[in-house]
Amino acid sequence: MTKIVPYKVYTGSENMRIDNELLEMSISNQSTTPVFRLYGWSPACISLGKNQEDSFIDKLFLKDTGIDLVRRLTGGRALLHDDEITYSYVCPVSYLKHGENVVKSYIEISQILIDKFAKIGIKLDFGGKKEVNTKFDYCMLISTGADLCYEGKKLIGSAQCRKHGYILQHGSILYDYNRELLEKIFHENIDTSSITSIKEINPELKKEDIISLFESID
C-alpha cells in the first residue's frame, strides 16, 4: 500500500523541506512503502532547478509582487508555482519494475497520474515529441519524455532526484496560469499553444475535484 500525505498548502521553503524529509525518512528507515503527497503553495513561488543559474531572476520584482524563491532538490528549469497542484512520490528504486532506468521509472510513476486522470475523462500521454529549445528558462515550455501532455500540450512537468537507492519524483499539475505574470518573470514570450491547464481542458473541474482523485492510490 502507498502512504498518502493529504493535500495541504505551505510556503515554498516548507514544501521543499517536507519533500526532502520524506526522502530522508524513507532512506533512514529503509522503507519499502511508497509515499505520495499532494500540496499547494502560498504565497506563489518560483522554484529553480538544483543546478540552474538565477541571473535571469529579477528578485526585486519578486519581492514587490510577493513571490517567493526556492531551489529544488531536482534538476530542470524554473517553475512558477501558483495556481497549480503539486505532487511528490518517494519510493525505493527496487519498488519499481525498471527503477534503475531513469526514463522507464518516470513512465511507471507517471502512470499513477495517467490512470487517475482517465477516471475523469482526461487522457494523458507522454511528451518528448517536441524539439527542446534550450533558451527557455520556464520549464513548462520545454517538453521532455518525463512530461504528461493532453492533446499534445504539456499539462504536467516532472523531475526526479535519486539518493542511496531511493527516488523522489515531483511535478506540477497546472490548474490555471497567468500568462502576463509568466512573461514578466521569465522575460520571454509564453507560447500558450504548447501548454494547457485543467481549467482549459474542463472549466467545470475544481481543484478539489483533482485532489479527491488521489485520496487513494492503490
N, C-alpha and C positions, 0 to 999 in steps of 0.2 A: 504493500500500500504506500502511496505517496503522502507525505505530510503536507498539509495545506496551511499556509500562513495567510490569514484573512486580509482582505484589502484594507489598507489604511493610508492616509496621506501624511507625508513627512517633508522636511526640508531636504534639499539636495544632499547635504553632507550626512544627514541621518540616513537617507536611503542608501548611500554608498557604504556607510558604516555597517548597516544591517546586512547588506549583501555580503560584505567581507566577513562579518561574524558568522553568517550561515555557512559560508565556505570553510572557514577555520574550524568551526564547531564540528562539521562533518569529518574533516581531516583528523582532528583531535580524537574524536570518538570512533574513528574508522567505521562510520555509519554506512550501512548498506541500503538505507531508506532515502529515496529522492525527496527533495523539498521543493515545493512550488509556491511562489509568492506573487501576489499582485499588489501594486502600490501606485499612489499618486504623488504629486509634487506641489508644495506650497511654501514659498512663492514659486513662480516659474523659474526654471533653472537651465543654464547651459552646462552640458557635460562634455568634457574634452576626452578624446581617446588617450590611453595611457601614455603614449609617446608623441602625441600631437603638439606641435608648437602653437603658441597662443598669440602671436603678433597681430593677427587679424582682428582680435577681440578689442572692442572699444569699451574698456572697463568703466569709464565714466558714464557712458550711455547705459550700461547695465545697472550701475548704481542709481542713476537718475530714474530709470524705469522700474526699479525694484526687482531686477532679475539676478538670481544667484549664479555662481560659477563654481563648478567642482570638476574633479578629474576622476574618470572611471578606472576600474581595475582592468577593463578590457580595452582593446585597441580600436582602430577605426577613426572616423571623423566626428566632428562636433554635432550635438543634437540640442534642439530646444525642447525641453520637457515642459509642456504647458497643458494644453487640452488633450491629454492622452491617458492611456492606461499602460503601465509598465509591468512586465513580468520578469521574474528571475527563476531559474531552475538550477538546482545543485544536485549532483549525483556522482558516484564513483565511476571512473572510466569503465570498470568491469561490469557495471549495471547494464550498459548498452551492448547490443549485438556487435556493433562496429565502433566502439568507443575510442579505439586507438586512432581511427581515421577521422580527421577533423571534419571534412566535408560530410561524410556519412553520419557523423554524430549530430551535426546540425539538422540533417534530414530527420533523424529519429526523434530528436527533441521537438522539432518544429511540427512533427506530425500531431502532437497534442493540440496545437493551435488549429491546424487544418481540420481535425476531427470535430473540435468544438464549434468552430465557425460554420461547418457544414450543417450542424443541427439547426441553425437559423437561416439557412439558405445562402450563405456566403461561401462560395467556392474559391479557395486559395490555392495557388501553386507557387513554385519556387522561381526566384528571379535569376539573374545572371545572363540573360539573353541580350541585354543592352550593353553596348560598349561603355566602359568606365571612362569618364572624363575627369582626370585627376586634379583639375584646377578647383573643383568644388570643395569648400570647407564644410558645407552642410551635408551630413551623412545621408539624409533621405534622398538626395539627388543622385546617389551612386547605387547602382543595382549590382548585387553580387549573388552568388549561389546560396548565401545564407539568408536571403530575404524572402518574404512572402508577399505575393502580388495578387491583386484582384483585377482580372481582365487586362493584364499586362502593366498595371500601375502598382507601385510599391505602397503597401499598407503597413507592413511590419518590418522593421530593421532590427537585426540581432547581432550580438557579438559574444565571443567566448574568451575565457581565460582558463588555464589549467595549472594545477598545483598539487604535487605529491599524489598523483593518481586520481584527482578529483576535477570535475568540470563545473564551472559556473557559466551559464549562458543567460543573458538577459536581453530584453528588447523592448522597443517602443511600438505600441499599437495606437496609431493616430485616430483619435476620435474626431478632432477638427484641427484646423491650423489657421494661423493669421499670416497671410502672405506678406502683407505690408511690414509687419514686425520682423519676419524672417529676413526680408531684403535689407532692412535697416541693420540687423545684427551681422549678417554674413556678407554684406556689400556685393551682392550678386543677384542676377535675375533668377527668381524662383519659377522654373518652368513647371507649372502645376499639371501639365499633361503627363508627367512621369510619376506623379504621386496621387494617392487618393486617401480618403478618410472614411470612417464609419458613417459619419453624417452625410457624406456624399453618396455612399452606397445605399443607405437606408435611413432617411431623416427621421423615421419613426422610432429608431432604436435609441435608447438612452444608455448612458454609461452603466447604470445599474443593471441593465439587461446583459451587457457584456460581462460584467463582474460575476453575475449569477451563473453564467455558463461554466465558470471554473471553480464553483464551490466544491465539486468533486472531480478528481482527475481520473481515478481508476473506475 
